[in-house]
Amino acid sequence: MRPIQAVVFDLDDTLYPEREYAWSGFRAVATAFSRELDDPEETIVDLQRLFDGVHRASVFDALLNERFGEVDRALVARMVRTYRDHPPVITPYADVIATLKRLHDRYKLGLITDGRSRTQWAKIDALNLRNRFDSIIVTGDLQPEAPMSSSSDTPLESFSKPHPRAFVEMARQLGVPAPACAYVADNVSKDFVAPNALGWLTVRIARSDGVYADSISADNGAPQQTIKTLDELDVILQGAGG
C-alpha cells in the first residue's frame, strides 16, 4: 500500500454543519420577504420544520402552499436566489481547524465540494478556509450553472459527485498519485463512489447532526473507514501508511 500523501475533504456536513447554512439562508429569505410572508421569526420556524420533514428539496414551494394554497413560481425563484446568494453565517465544526493545521504539516490538503460556484465559495470564505488548502475544486466551476427555475435544486451537470472528474483533477493539481490520496466526506449516497473506483482511501465522518446521516449507500459507494470525529483521522491515515 502506498503511503498517504494527500488528504482531501468534502465541505458540507464534513467541515461545518449544513443545517447551519440552511438556517442562515432561511433567515435571509424571511427578512427579505417579510412583506410577502409576514412575521420573519414565524417564517424561519416553518422553513426549519419543512426542511427537516419531507419537503427538504422544495421548502419554499411547501411554505407558500401552506400559507396561501398555491405556489407563486416567480416569488419562489426570487426566494431561491436570495437563499443561494446570501452571505452565510456559519462556523466550522470544533475539530476542523486544529485538524487542518495538524495534517498540513505532513500531507497536501485538498477540498472537493459539489454545488454552484458562488454559493460554495461564499461558504468557504465565511469559514475562512480558502488558505488552508493546497487546492480547492467546486464542481460547479467545472460546468455551466444549472438553470434556476424552482426551489428544488436542479441537478448540476454530470461533473458533480459521483462523477470522477473532480477527483482526477484534484490528484493532478496536488501532484499525488491516486493510491496516495484519501477522501474524507459524509454522504454515502454519492461521496465515495469515484474515489473508491480510483483507488483512494475513503473515510466517512459520521456527524450526528448530518443532513444525510441516514442516506443509503450507493453501489460501490461504501467508505473503507468510518470515524465520528476528525480527531480519529490521524490513526486511520497512519494505518494506511500515511
N, C-alpha and C positions, 0 to 999 in steps of 0.2 A: 504493500500500500504506500503510495506517495505521501510524504508529509504535507499537511495542510499549509498553504502559503497565503491564502486569501479567504476572508470571511465576508460574505455578502448578506445583507439584511433586507427583509421586507420592511414596510413602513407602518401601515395601518394595523392596529392591534398587535404589533410587534414592538414598536418603539414608543408608541403613545396609544391611549385608548380611542378607538374610532368613535365610540359613543360621545366622547367629549367634543369631537369635531361636529357631530350631528347636533348636539345641544347648542353649540356655538352658532351653527347655521340657523337653527330654529329661532334663536333669539334675534338674529339679524333679520330674518323674514318677518317675525312677529312685530318687530319695531317698525320696519319699513312699510308694512301693510296694515298698520293699526286702524286706518280709516276703513279699509275693506273688511277687516277681520275682527275689529273691536278690541277688547282688552288684551294687551300683549301677553300678560302673565298666564291668562287662561289659554291663549293660543299655544304657548310653549308647552304647557301641561298636556294639552290634547295632542300635539305633534309628537311628544315623547311617548305617549301611550300608543299612538298609532305605529310609531317606529318599532316598538317592542312587541307589536302584535303581528297580524297577517298582512299589514299594509306597508311594510318597510320600504318596498320599492316604489310606492306610489302614495306617500304620506300627504302630499298637497292635494291630490285628487280626492283622497278619502276625507280630508278635512273639509273641503268645500262641499262635498256630497253630504256630509253630516250636518253642516251648518245651513246649507241653502237648498239641498235636494237636487243639485245639479253642479256640473263642473264647467267653469269658465276657462277654456283652454288658453286664452290669451293671458289671463291672470296667472294661471299655473306656470306658463312659460316665464313670466316676469319673476315669480317666486323662486323658480328653479335657478334662474340667472343670479338672483340675489344670493341664494344659498351657495352656489358654486363659486361666486366671486367675492364673498365676504372675507375680510381679514380674520382668520381664525384665532380664537383664544383657546390654546391647547398647551399641554405640558407633557414632557417625556415621562414614561414610567420611571419609578425611583431607581431602578437598577441600570438604566441606559447609559448615562453619561460616564459613570465610573467604568462600566464595561468597555465602552468605546475607547476610553483613554488607555485602559489596561491592554486591550488587544492591539491597539495601534503600535505598541512597542515591538510586537512580534509578527504581525500579519498586515498585508494590504487589506483595506476595508472598502467595501462597495455597498451600494443601495440600489435595489430594483423595486420599483413600485408601479402598480397599474393606476391608470386614471388620466384625466385631462391635464394637460401640461400646466395651465395656470393654477388650477386647484391644488395639484400635488406640490408644485414649487412653493406655493403660499404656505402649505403645511410645513414643508422642510425649513423655510425661513422663519416661521413662527416658533419652531422648535430649536432654532439656532444650530441646525445640523449640517448646513452646506459645507462647512470647512472641516468637518470631522471625517469625511470620506475621501478616498483617493479617486473614486469615480461614482457618479450617480446617473442612473438611467430611469427616466419616467417614460413608460411605454407609450403614453400619449404623444411624446415627441417623435415617435418612430413612424407615425402615420397621420393623415389628416384627422382633425377633430370630428367626432360623430355629430350629426345634427341634433339640436336640442328642440324637441317638439312636445315633450310632456314631462311630468315629474318622475317618470320611470327612467332609470339610467339606460339610454340607448347603448347597446353593446359597442364598444370600440372595435375597430377592425382587428384582423387576426393576429397582430403582434402582441396583444395582451396575453398574460399567462392564461393557459399553459403553453403558448407558443414559445419555442426555444430561442427566438432571435435575440431577446434581451440578454439571455444567459451567455450565448456565444459571444455577443458583443462585449459583455462585461469582462469575460475571461481575456478577450483580446486587449481591451483597454488596460487591464491590470497587468498584462504580460505574464499570466499564470496559466498553466495547462489545466484542463477541466478536472482531472482527478485530484488536483491540489486545491480545489475550491470547495467551500462549504456555504450552504444557504440556510439561513435562519428565518422562519416565517411561521404563520399561524393557521392558514386556511387550507385544510387537507383536500378541499374540492378542486383546487387549481394550482397551489403554490409549488408542489414538489414533483409534478409530472415531468417537466422539462429537465430540471437538474438531475433527477433520478436517471433519466434516459441518457444524459450526457456524462454520467459517472461522477457527479458531485456527491459530497457528503450532505445529507439533508437532515435538518434538525427542526422539529416543531417546538415553538414556545407556546405552551397551553395556558394562556392568560385566563383567569377565572371569569373576567368580565368581557371576554372577546365576543364580538358580534357573531362570529362564525364558529363559536366553540363547539356547536353540535353538528357541524357540517359532516356530510357523508364523504368518505374518501373517494377520489376519482380512481379509475382504473390505473394501476401502476403509479398511484399518487400518494401512497403511504410514506410518511417520513421514516428514515432509518433510526432516528433517535427522537426522544421527546423529553423536554425539560419544562419546569414550571417557573423558573426564574433564570435570567441571564447569568446569574452568579454560578450556575451549574455548567455553563458553556465551556469553561476552560478545561474541565475534566474530559468532556467529550472530544474536544479538539486534540488534546494531548493523547488520548486513547487512540485517535485516528492517525497518530504520528505527527501531529502539529506542534 
